[in-house]
Amino acid sequence: MQSTNWAEEHSEALRKFLSNGMSYSEIAEAINAKFNTAYSRNAAIGRARRMGFSAPDRPKDLPTHWPRLPPEPGAARLHRPRERHASGFMRPMPVSEIMETVGLRCVEIDPRHLSLLDLERGDCRYPYGGDEDGETITFCGHPRRPGSSYCVAHFHLTRGPGSSSERAAGTVLLRLVEAA
């Protein structure tokens, strides 16, 4: 993006070219050629407006809407239909059957099933139960892993390998879980 602070000589050239009646695209090309810059037509328009100049004077006899030139005879353009490609986000989602949820439990550890009130500061907060209406929720209760709310086994059960996006799309680690 070009800075709005034009050099003084660039602004003077803009003023001179505007007084000569050049268009903004011609002005931008001339300034870029003279000073080896990369101003766009819009940059020249913006700078002219900030300097308080109006649009270049145009002869009064020019129409406000330029008519399009007719196409040259013999230059007929044939319509070619585009080949359609299904984009990645437009692909249909696979239809899956609704299955009964399977309760998972950690194979490596037998939970203590503590209530929320019985948990102490260093106990694992991995929940058990609560799947059925009215079923009580208990917690693992084994010593927590440092920096986590879970014990080592439950930490690895909830995290899995890879980054968070890989885990979101990843698979369940079967060596750590089995059906309850």
MDTraj code that builds the backbone (N, CA, C; nanometers):
import mdtraj as md
import numpy as np

residues = "MET GLN SER THR ASN TRP ALA GLU GLU HIS SER GLU ALA LEU ARG LYS PHE LEU SER ASN GLY MET SER TYR SER GLU ILE ALA GLU ALA ILE ASN ALA LYS PHE ASN THR ALA TYR SER ARG ASN ALA ALA ILE GLY ARG ALA ARG ARG MET GLY PHE SER ALA PRO ASP ARG PRO LYS ASP LEU PRO THR HIS TRP PRO ARG LEU PRO PRO GLU PRO GLY ALA ALA ARG LEU HIS ARG PRO ARG GLU ARG HIS ALA SER GLY PHE MET ARG PRO MET PRO VAL SER GLU ILE MET GLU THR VAL GLY LEU ARG CYS VAL GLU ILE ASP PRO ARG HIS LEU SER LEU LEU ASP LEU GLU ARG GLY ASP CYS ARG TYR PRO TYR GLY GLY ASP GLU ASP GLY GLU THR ILE THR PHE CYS GLY HIS PRO ARG ARG PRO GLY SER SER TYR CYS VAL ALA HIS PHE HIS LEU THR ARG GLY PRO GLY SER SER SER GLU ARG ALA ALA GLY THR VAL LEU LEU ARG LEU VAL GLU ALA ALA".split()
xyz = np.array([
    [0.0839, -0.1166, 0.0000],
    [0.0000, 0.0000, 0.0000],
    [0.0888, 0.1234, 0.0000],
    [0.0600, 0.2168, -0.0876],
    [0.1399, 0.3382, -0.1017],
    [0.1075, 0.4347, 0.0110],
    [0.2078, 0.4975, 0.0644],
    [0.1883, 0.5942, 0.1711],
    [0.1137, 0.7162, 0.1194],
    [0.0371, 0.7814, 0.2070],
    [-0.0355, 0.9024, 0.1665],
    [0.0534, 1.0253, 0.1744],
    [0.1729, 1.0120, 0.2244],
    [0.2657, 1.1255, 0.2313],
    [0.3487, 1.1290, 0.1041],
    [0.3008, 1.2028, 0.0082],
    [0.3722, 1.2166, -0.1176],
    [0.4876, 1.3130, -0.1000],
    [0.5945, 1.2894, -0.1742],
    [0.7054, 1.3842, -0.1747],
    [0.6578, 1.5134, -0.2411],
    [0.7179, 1.6254, -0.2016],
    [0.6743, 1.7556, -0.2534],
    [0.6861, 1.7641, -0.4055],
    [0.7944, 1.7075, -0.4614],
    [0.8098, 1.7131, -0.6066],
    [0.7036, 1.6293, -0.6782],
    [0.6554, 1.5230, -0.6137],
    [0.5477, 1.4424, -0.6720],
    [0.4176, 1.5223, -0.6724],
    [0.3918, 1.5927, -0.5626],
    [0.2712, 1.6751, -0.5547],
    [0.2754, 1.7889, -0.6563],
    [0.3934, 1.8494, -0.6758],
    [0.4068, 1.9560, -0.7752],
    [0.3832, 1.9030, -0.9163],
    [0.4339, 1.7838, -0.9441],
    [0.4122, 1.7238, -1.0759],
    [0.2632, 1.6949, -1.0952],
    [0.1956, 1.6482, -0.9919],
    [0.0518, 1.6243, -0.9986],
    [-0.0222, 1.7541, -1.0301],
    [0.0156, 1.8614, -0.9606],
    [-0.0475, 1.9926, -0.9832],
    [-0.0254, 2.0386, -1.1282],
    [0.0961, 2.0220, -1.1782],
    [0.1298, 2.0632, -1.3143],
    [0.0514, 1.9822, -1.4177],
    [0.0471, 1.8498, -1.3988],
    [-0.0221, 1.7639, -1.4936],
    [-0.1733, 1.7892, -1.4921],
    [-0.2288, 1.8197, -1.3748],
    [-0.3714, 1.8525, -1.3669],
    [-0.4013, 1.9816, -1.4420],
    [-0.3113, 2.0791, -1.4306],
    [-0.3339, 2.2061, -1.5004],
    [-0.3224, 2.1890, -1.6522],
    [-0.2482, 2.0862, -1.6968],
    [-0.2379, 2.0570, -1.8394],
    [-0.3586, 1.9798, -1.8913],
    [-0.4499, 1.9387, -1.8015],
    [-0.5713, 1.8693, -1.8435],
    [-0.5554, 1.7193, -1.8619],
    [-0.4508, 1.6600, -1.8044],
    [-0.4297, 1.5163, -1.8187],
    [-0.5282, 1.4401, -1.7299],
    [-0.5604, 1.3176, -1.7690],
    [-0.6467, 1.2341, -1.6854],
    [-0.5642, 1.1786, -1.5691],
    [-0.6341, 1.1287, -1.4678],
    [-0.5635, 1.0769, -1.3510],
    [-0.4794, 0.9542, -1.3857],
    [-0.5255, 0.8700, -1.4750],
    [-0.4438, 0.7542, -1.5125],
    [-0.3189, 0.7986, -1.5874],
    [-0.3309, 0.8999, -1.6728],
    [-0.2138, 0.9533, -1.7430],
    [-0.1186, 1.0199, -1.6448],
    [-0.1753, 1.0890, -1.5467],
    [-0.0925, 1.1543, -1.4449],
    [-0.0136, 1.0513, -1.3663],
    [-0.0818, 0.9438, -1.3223],
    [-0.0138, 0.8392, -1.2445],
    [0.0980, 0.7764, -1.3267],
    [0.0731, 0.7487, -1.4547],
    [0.1768, 0.6914, -1.5405],
    [0.2947, 0.7867, -1.5568],
    [0.2651, 0.9156, -1.5763],
    [0.3724, 1.0137, -1.5959],
    [0.4567, 1.0292, -1.4695],
    [0.3925, 1.0366, -1.3530],
    [0.4670, 1.0502, -1.2269],
    [0.5499, 0.9250, -1.2018],
    [0.4935, 0.8081, -1.2271],
    [0.5678, 0.6832, -1.2062],
    [0.6884, 0.6748, -1.2993],
    [0.6718, 0.7189, -1.4232],
    [0.7839, 0.7157, -1.5174],
    [0.8920, 0.8163, -1.4774],
    [0.8512, 0.9344, -1.4314],
    [0.9461, 1.0399, -1.3984],
    [1.0223, 1.0115, -1.2686],
    [0.9514, 0.9615, -1.1664],
    [1.0130, 0.9451, -1.0345],
    [1.0367, 0.7990, -0.9950],
    [1.0077, 0.7058, -1.0851],
    [1.0246, 0.5633, -1.0569],
    [0.9452, 0.5222, -0.9326],
    [0.8180, 0.5582, -0.9330],
    [0.7275, 0.5242, -0.8227],
    [0.6243, 0.4248, -0.8720],
    [0.5275, 0.3943, -0.7889],
    [0.4229, 0.2975, -0.8254],
    [0.2864, 0.3488, -0.7823],
    [0.2579, 0.4768, -0.8092],
    [0.1281, 0.5329, -0.7745],
    [0.0212, 0.4797, -0.8687],
    [-0.0955, 0.4541, -0.8156],
    [-0.2084, 0.4114, -0.8984],
    [-0.2926, 0.5325, -0.9355],
    [-0.3857, 0.5122, -1.0254],
    [-0.4798, 0.6168, -1.0636],
    [-0.5550, 0.6654, -0.9403],
    [-0.5993, 0.5706, -0.8571],
    [-0.6737, 0.6071, -0.7357],
    [-0.5870, 0.6856, -0.6369],
    [-0.4577, 0.6545, -0.6326],
    [-0.3683, 0.7305, -0.5454],
    [-0.3583, 0.8749, -0.5925],
    [-0.3521, 0.8942, -0.7238],
    [-0.3471, 1.0308, -0.7796],
    [-0.4770, 1.1055, -0.7514],
    [-0.5899, 1.0373, -0.7645],
    [-0.7191, 1.0993, -0.7334],
    [-0.7257, 1.1400, -0.5864],
    [-0.6866, 1.0489, -0.4989],
    [-0.6901, 1.0769, -0.3553],
    [-0.5993, 1.1924, -0.3170],
    [-0.4795, 1.1948, -0.3740],
    [-0.3862, 1.3036, -0.3424],
    [-0.4412, 1.4367, -0.3938],
    [-0.4989, 1.4377, -0.5126],
    [-0.5562, 1.5613, -0.5679],
    [-0.6698, 1.6111, -0.4802],
    [-0.7519, 1.5225, -0.4313],
    [-0.8619, 1.5630, -0.3435],
    [-0.8092, 1.6187, -0.2114],
    [-0.7058, 1.5551, -0.1560],
    [-0.6479, 1.6056, -0.0308],
    [-0.5815, 1.7407, -0.0508],
    [-0.5323, 1.7658, -0.1734],
    [-0.4714, 1.8951, -0.2037],
    [-0.5768, 1.9994, -0.2388],
    [-0.7027, 1.9583, -0.2525],
    [-0.8110, 2.0523, -0.2786],
    [-0.8386, 2.0762, -0.4255],
    [-0.7894, 1.9886, -0.5142],
    [-0.8143, 2.0047, -0.6570],
    [-0.9387, 1.9283, -0.6956],
    [-1.0030, 1.9764, -0.8010],
    [-1.1184, 1.9051, -0.8549],
    [-1.0710, 1.8199, -0.9719],
    [-1.1649, 1.7533, -1.0376],
    [-1.1327, 1.6684, -1.1518],
    [-1.0755, 1.7543, -1.2639],
    [-0.9952, 1.6963, -1.3512],
    [-0.9398, 1.7731, -1.4627],
    [-1.0526, 1.8298, -1.5486],
    [-1.0272, 1.9489, -1.6024],
    [-1.1268, 2.0121, -1.6883],
    [-1.1390, 1.9337, -1.8177],
    [-1.2629, 1.9071, -1.8550],
    [-1.2924, 1.8355, -1.9780],
    [-1.3638, 1.9306, -2.0727],
    [-1.3453, 1.9150, -2.2005],
    [-1.4212, 1.9968, -2.2949],
    [-1.5708, 1.9741, -2.2753],
    [-1.6485, 2.0800, -2.2893],
    [-1.7919, 2.0733, -2.2635],
    [-1.8671, 1.9948, -2.3705],
    [-1.8096, 1.9803, -2.4908],
    [-1.8825, 1.9142, -2.5981],
    [-1.8715, 1.7616, -2.5933],
    [-1.7961, 1.7052, -2.4971],
    [-1.7834, 1.5604, -2.4874],
    [-1.9071, 1.5029, -2.4192],
    [-1.9559, 1.3880, -2.4672],
    [-2.0715, 1.3275, -2.4008],
    [-2.0317, 1.2746, -2.2635],
    [-2.1289, 1.2700, -2.1741],
    [-2.0999, 1.2194, -2.0389],
    [-2.0900, 1.0686, -2.0389],
    [-2.1535, 1.0037, -2.1358],
    [-2.1469, 0.8582, -2.1439],
    [-2.0907, 0.8218, -2.2807],
    [-1.9778, 0.7602, -2.2806],
    [-1.9147, 0.7225, -2.4061],
    [-1.9846, 0.6009, -2.4623],
    [-2.0242, 0.6049, -2.5894],
    [-2.0871, 0.4862, -2.6477],
    [-1.9833, 0.3787, -2.6728],
    [-2.0255, 0.2553, -2.6673],
    [-1.9352, 0.1442, -2.6958],
    [-1.9158, 0.1324, -2.8460],
    [-1.7961, 0.0986, -2.8830],
    [-1.7681, 0.0759, -3.0240],
    [-1.8255, -0.0586, -3.0646],
    [-1.8828, -0.0689, -3.1848],
    [-1.9345, -0.1985, -3.2283],
    [-1.8195, -0.2938, -3.2527],
    [-1.8412, -0.4229, -3.2323],
    [-1.7333, -0.5184, -3.2556],
    [-1.6986, -0.5234, -3.4034],
    [-1.5743, -0.5538, -3.4300],
    [-1.5286, -0.5624, -3.5682],
    [-1.5961, -0.6791, -3.6370],
    [-1.6355, -0.6593, -3.7657],
    [-1.6970, -0.7726, -3.8363],
    [-1.5945, -0.8827, -3.8575],
    [-1.6396, -1.0043, -3.8524],
    [-1.5503, -1.1185, -3.8710],
    [-1.4816, -1.1602, -3.7426],
    [-1.4978, -1.0831, -3.6388],
    [-1.4364, -1.1190, -3.5115],
    [-1.5427, -1.1773, -3.4195],
    [-1.6229, -1.2661, -3.4737],
    [-1.7310, -1.3255, -3.3955],
    [-1.6714, -1.4100, -3.2832],
    [-1.7303, -1.3928, -3.1686],
    [-1.6830, -1.4689, -3.0528],
    [-1.7800, -1.5824, -3.0278],
    [-1.7272, -1.6990, -3.0214],
    [-1.8100, -1.8158, -2.9932],
    [-1.8165, -1.8369, -2.8430],
    [-1.9350, -1.8686, -2.7986],
    [-1.9537, -1.8927, -2.6551],
    [-1.9052, -2.0332, -2.6219],
    [-1.8141, -2.0418, -2.5282],
    [-1.7674, -2.1719, -2.4818],
    [-1.8155, -2.1914, -2.3396],
    [-1.8916, -2.2959, -2.3139],
    [-1.9368, -2.3173, -2.1765],
    [-1.8190, -2.3555, -2.0875],
    [-1.8242, -2.3065, -1.9677],
    [-1.7183, -2.3385, -1.8712],
    [-1.7366, -2.4790, -1.8179],
    [-1.6245, -2.5413, -1.7931],
    [-1.6305, -2.6721, -1.7301],
    [-1.6495, -2.6495, -1.5801],
    [-1.7470, -2.7137, -1.5255],
    [-1.7787, -2.6938, -1.3842],
    [-1.6996, -2.7911, -1.2978],
    [-1.6452, -2.7375, -1.1910],
    [-1.5733, -2.8189, -1.0932],
    [-1.6405, -2.7990, -0.9589],
    [-1.6598, -2.9053, -0.8885],
    [-1.7156, -2.8933, -0.7538],
    [-1.6044, -2.8465, -0.6620],
    [-1.6266, -2.7356, -0.5966],
    [-1.5252, -2.6859, -0.5038],
    [-1.5294, -2.7681, -0.3758],
    [-1.4217, -2.7605, -0.3004],
    [-1.4082, -2.8427, -0.1803],
    [-1.5176, -2.8214, -0.0784],
    [-1.5618, -2.6973, -0.0597],
    [-1.6624, -2.6714, 0.0425],
    [-1.8036, -2.6967, -0.0084],
    [-1.8217, -2.7267, -0.1359],
    [-1.9534, -2.7494, -0.1928],
    [-1.9869, -2.8987, -0.2025],
    [-1.8955, -2.9836, -0.1683],
    [-1.9212, -3.1266, -0.1784],
    [-2.0261, -3.1674, -0.0757],
    [-2.1141, -3.2606, -0.1130],
    [-2.2177, -3.3002, -0.0175],
    [-2.1579, -3.3737, 0.1018],
    [-2.2181, -3.3513, 0.2145],
    [-2.1737, -3.4182, 0.3360],
    [-2.2210, -3.5630, 0.3331],
    [-2.1404, -3.6560, 0.3811],
    [-2.1845, -3.7950, 0.3827],
    [-2.3002, -3.8116, 0.4815],
    [-2.3917, -3.8965, 0.4436],
    [-2.5065, -3.9235, 0.5290],
    [-2.4677, -4.0347, 0.6239],
    [-2.4887, -4.0112, 0.7514],
    [-2.4546, -4.1133, 0.8489],
    [-2.5791, -4.1527, 0.9271],
    [-2.5789, -4.2739, 0.9714],
    [-2.6916, -4.3242, 1.0491],
    [-2.6775, -4.2777, 1.1932],
    [-2.7902, -4.2567, 1.2563],
    [-2.7887, -4.2208, 1.3970],
    [-2.7655, -4.3486, 1.4761],
    [-2.6591, -4.3467, 1.5543],
    [-2.6236, -4.4656, 1.6313],
    [-2.6390, -4.4361, 1.7795],
    [-2.6547, -4.5388, 1.8542],
    [-2.6630, -4.5250, 1.9986],
    [-2.5248, -4.4870, 2.0513],
    [-2.5206, -4.3899, 2.1421],
    [-2.3913, -4.3479, 2.1952],
    [-2.3345, -4.4572, 2.2840],
    [-2.2063, -4.4743, 2.2725],
    [-2.1363, -4.5752, 2.3502],
    [-2.0619, -4.5049, 2.4608],
    [-2.0837, -4.5457, 2.5819],
    [-2.0104, -4.4889, 2.6940],
    [-1.8678, -4.5391, 2.6926],
    [-1.7724, -4.4500, 2.7033],
    [-1.6319, -4.4882, 2.7021],
    [-1.5740, -4.4706, 2.8415],
    [-1.4833, -4.5556, 2.8723],
    [-1.4130, -4.5396, 2.9987],
    [-1.2661, -4.5679, 2.9750],
    [-1.1849, -4.5157, 3.0600],
    [-1.0415, -4.5316, 3.0458],
    [-1.0021, -4.6715, 3.0921],
    [-0.9279, -4.7431, 3.0114],
    [-0.8889, -4.8796, 3.0414],
    [-0.7841, -4.8846, 3.1516],
    [-0.6947, -4.7863, 3.1535],
    [-0.5794, -4.7918, 3.2422],
    [-0.6101, -4.7559, 3.3868],
    [-0.7277, -4.7048, 3.4161],
    [-0.7516, -4.6555, 3.5509],
    [-0.8930, -4.6893, 3.5958],
    [-0.9067, -4.7217, 3.7219],
    [-1.0374, -4.7472, 3.7807],
    [-1.0744, -4.6226, 3.8608],
    [-1.1786, -4.5465, 3.8175],
    [-1.2099, -4.4195, 3.8839],
    [-1.2577, -4.4392, 4.0272],
    [-1.2391, -4.3378, 4.1082],
    [-1.2823, -4.3406, 4.2477],
    [-1.4280, -4.2979, 4.2620],
    [-1.4891, -4.2423, 4.1583],
    [-1.6285, -4.1963, 4.1555],
    [-1.6601, -4.1047, 4.2731],
    [-1.5866, -3.9947, 4.2823],
    [-1.6093, -3.8959, 4.3873],
    [-1.7137, -3.7946, 4.3409],
    [-1.7915, -3.7423, 4.4338],
    [-1.8858, -3.6361, 4.4004],
    [-1.8074, -3.5050, 4.3902],
    [-1.8713, -3.4048, 4.3372],
    [-1.8060, -3.2748, 4.3213],
    [-1.7627, -3.2181, 4.4556],
    [-1.8429, -3.2391, 4.5584],
    [-1.8103, -3.1864, 4.6908],
    [-1.6965, -3.2634, 4.7571],
    [-1.6768, -3.3893, 4.7171],
    [-1.5703, -3.4708, 4.7768],
    [-1.4348, -3.4505, 4.7082],
    [-1.4324, -3.3874, 4.5903],
    [-1.3058, -3.3653, 4.5211],
    [-1.2170, -3.2710, 4.6002],
    [-1.0877, -3.3001, 4.6010],
    [-0.9919, -3.2121, 4.6660],
    [-0.9102, -3.1413, 4.5593],
    [-0.8233, -3.0515, 4.6023],
    [-0.7508, -2.9635, 4.5107],
    [-0.6737, -3.0382, 4.4028],
    [-0.6071, -3.1444, 4.4287],
    [-0.5224, -3.2136, 4.3314],
    [-0.5878, -3.3335, 4.2665],
    [-0.7219, -3.3475, 4.2746],
    [-0.7907, -3.4645, 4.2192],
    [-0.8292, -3.4425, 4.0728],
    [-0.8329, -3.5526, 3.9976],
    [-0.8716, -3.5507, 3.8568],
    [-1.0193, -3.5141, 3.8442],
    [-1.0524, -3.4242, 3.7511],
    [-1.1901, -3.3753, 3.7314],
    [-1.2609, -3.4447, 3.6155],
    [-1.2107, -3.5596, 3.5680],
    [-1.2742, -3.6274, 3.4557],
    [-1.4111, -3.6797, 3.4996],
    [-1.5202, -3.6412, 3.4280],
    [-1.6547, -3.6789, 3.4730],
    [-1.6973, -3.8178, 3.4260],
    [-1.7798, -3.8814, 3.5055],
    [-1.8430, -4.0086, 3.4729],
    [-1.9917, -3.9938, 3.4993],
    [-2.0728, -4.0548, 3.4144],
    [-2.2178, -4.0542, 3.4353],
    [-2.2818, -3.9285, 3.3801],
    [-2.4100, -3.9081, 3.4164],
    [-2.4845, -3.7924, 3.3706],
    [-2.5435, -3.8090, 3.2328],
    [-2.5276, -3.9286, 3.1719],
    [-2.5805, -3.9511, 3.0383],
    [-2.7324, -3.9685, 3.0401],
    [-2.7846, -4.0295, 3.1425],
    [-2.9284, -4.0517, 3.1573],
    [-2.9871, -3.9390, 3.2427],
    [-3.1148, -3.9120, 3.2246],
    [-3.1803, -3.8114, 3.3085],
    [-3.1791, -3.8574, 3.4538],
    [-3.1321, -3.7700, 3.5394],
    [-3.1281, -3.7989, 3.6825],
    [-3.0072, -3.8792, 3.7269],
    [-2.9226, -3.9259, 3.6345],
    [-2.8038, -4.0019, 3.6721],
    [-2.7020, -3.9077, 3.7350],
    [-2.6444, -3.9470, 3.8454],
    [-2.5481, -3.8608, 3.9145],
    [-2.4160, -3.8588, 3.8373],
    [-2.3503, -3.7485, 3.8495],
    [-2.2196, -3.7325, 3.7865],
    [-2.1145, -3.7471, 3.8942],
    [-2.0176, -3.8335, 3.8673],
    [-1.9055, -3.8517, 3.9589],
    [-1.7778, -3.8192, 3.8839],
    [-1.6678, -3.8127, 3.9578],
    [-1.5399, -3.7753, 3.8980],
    [-1.4338, -3.8780, 3.9330],
    [-1.3292, -3.8842, 3.8486],
    [-1.2222, -3.9829, 3.8631],
    [-1.1584, -3.9760, 4.0018],
    [-1.1047, -3.8616, 4.0408],
    [-1.0500, -3.8445, 4.1752],
    [-0.9063, -3.8862, 4.1943],
    [-0.8394, -3.9431, 4.0944],
    [-0.6985, -3.9795, 4.1084],
    [-0.6125, -3.8541, 4.0978],
    [-0.4858, -3.8590, 4.1376],
    [-0.3998, -3.7392, 4.1340],
    [-0.3887, -3.6804, 3.9926],
    [-0.3976, -3.5480, 3.9865],
    [-0.3933, -3.4771, 3.8582],
    [-0.2530, -3.4690, 3.8032],
    [-0.2462, -3.4569, 3.6711],
    [-0.1211, -3.4297, 3.6015],
    [-0.0887, -3.2821, 3.6233],
    [0.0378, -3.2437, 3.6451],
    [0.0713, -3.1013, 3.6645],
    [0.0290, -3.0182, 3.5439],
    [-0.0398, -2.9078, 3.5685],
    [-0.0844, -2.8185, 3.4633],
    [-0.2118, -2.8630, 3.3940],
    [-0.2807, -2.9617, 3.4477],
    [-0.4024, -3.0119, 3.3850],
    [-0.5091, -3.0340, 3.4908],
    [-0.6332, -3.0488, 3.4478],
    [-0.7426, -3.0812, 3.5396],
    [-0.7623, -3.2310, 3.5505],
    [-0.6880, -3.3082, 3.4693],
    [-0.7066, -3.4526, 3.4635],
    [-0.5808, -3.5268, 3.5045],
    [-0.5999, -3.6550, 3.5401],
    [-0.4858, -3.7423, 3.5647],
    [-0.4204, -3.7723, 3.4298],
    [-0.3054, -3.8394, 3.4295],
    [-0.2302, -3.8630, 3.3067],
    [-0.3142, -3.9404, 3.2049],
    [-0.3817, -4.0461, 3.2479],
    [-0.4596, -4.1286, 3.1551],
    [-0.5738, -4.0492, 3.0933],
    [-0.6462, -3.9731, 3.1738],
    [-0.7584, -3.8954, 3.1207],
    [-0.7099, -3.7760, 3.0380],
    [-0.5950, -3.7201, 3.0711],
    [-0.5387, -3.6126, 2.9900],
    [-0.5144, -3.6616, 2.8478],
    [-0.4510, -3.7785, 2.8345],
    [-0.4229, -3.8325, 2.7021],
    [-0.5501, -3.8801, 2.6328],
    [-0.6483, -3.9225, 2.7078],
    [-0.7757, -3.9630, 2.6498],
    [-0.8471, -3.8430, 2.5879],
    [-0.8407, -3.7279, 2.6523],
    [-0.9103, -3.6101, 2.6008],
    [-0.8297, -3.5372, 2.4954],
    [-0.6987, -3.5438, 2.4969],
    [-0.6172, -3.4671, 2.4039],
    [-0.5866, -3.5448, 2.2774],
    [-0.5306, -3.6607, 2.2886],
    [-0.4891, -3.7345, 2.1703],
    [-0.3667, -3.6706, 2.1080],
    [-0.3165, -3.7271, 1.9992],
    [-0.1965, -3.6740, 1.9355],
    [-0.2292, -3.5560, 1.8446],
    [-0.1280, -3.4776, 1.8112],
    [-0.1424, -3.3713, 1.7130],
    [-0.1939, -3.2409, 1.7694],
    [-0.2199, -3.1466, 1.6784],
    [-0.2694, -3.0148, 1.7160],
    [-0.4189, -3.0224, 1.7433],
    [-0.4760, -2.9123, 1.7911],
    [-0.6183, -2.9131, 1.8231],
    [-0.7032, -2.9379, 1.6997],
    [-0.6626, -2.8839, 1.5828],
    [-0.7404, -2.9083, 1.4613],
    [-0.7273, -3.0540, 1.4164],
    [-0.6097, -3.1126, 1.4354],
    [-0.5937, -3.2540, 1.4021],
    [-0.6758, -3.3409, 1.4957],
    [-0.6808, -3.3012, 1.6233],
    [-0.7604, -3.3781, 1.7182],
    [-0.9082, -3.3682, 1.6869],
    [-0.9528, -3.2504, 1.6423],
    [-1.0941, -3.2332, 1.6111],
    [-1.1355, -3.3221, 1.4953],
    [-1.0465, -3.3432, 1.4004],
    [-1.0785, -3.4256, 1.2850],
    [-1.0238, -3.5668, 1.2985],
    [-0.9536, -3.5946, 1.4061],
    [-0.8823, -3.7202, 1.4202],
    [-0.9679, -3.8363, 1.4657],
    [-0.9003, -3.9435, 1.5017],
    [-0.9667, -4.0667, 1.5420],
    [-0.9534, -4.0857, 1.6912],
    [-1.0303, -4.1779, 1.7457],
    [-1.0248, -4.2113, 1.8877],
    [-0.9109, -4.3097, 1.9087],
    [-0.8351, -4.2905, 2.0132],
    [-0.7273, -4.3819, 2.0447],
    [-0.7875, -4.5077, 2.1080],
    [-0.7868, -4.6157, 2.0344],
    [-0.8529, -4.7369, 2.0815],
    [-0.7761, -4.8062, 2.1922],
    [-0.6498, -4.7838, 2.2042],
    [-0.5751, -4.8499, 2.3108],
    [-0.6047, -4.7900, 2.4470],
    [-0.6609, -4.6683, 2.4504],
    [-0.6913, -4.6057, 2.5774],
    [-0.8377, -4.6213, 2.6203],
    [-0.9253, -4.6588, 2.5293],
    [-1.0669, -4.6649, 2.5630],
    [-1.1269, -4.7972, 2.5206],
    [-1.2345, -4.8319, 2.5840],
    [-1.3138, -4.9476, 2.5425],
    [-1.4575, -4.9198, 2.5824],
    [-1.5497, -4.9872, 2.5229],
    [-1.6915, -4.9648, 2.5526],
    [-1.7193, -5.0018, 2.6980],
    [-1.7993, -4.9211, 2.7634],
    [-1.8303, -4.9437, 2.9050],
    [-1.9247, -5.0603, 2.9221],
])
top = md.Topology()
chain = top.add_chain()
for i, resn in enumerate(residues, 1):
    res = top.add_residue(resn, chain, resSeq=i)
    for name in ("N", "CA", "C"):
        top.add_atom(name, md.element.get_by_symbol(name[0]), res)
traj = md.Trajectory(xyz[None], top)
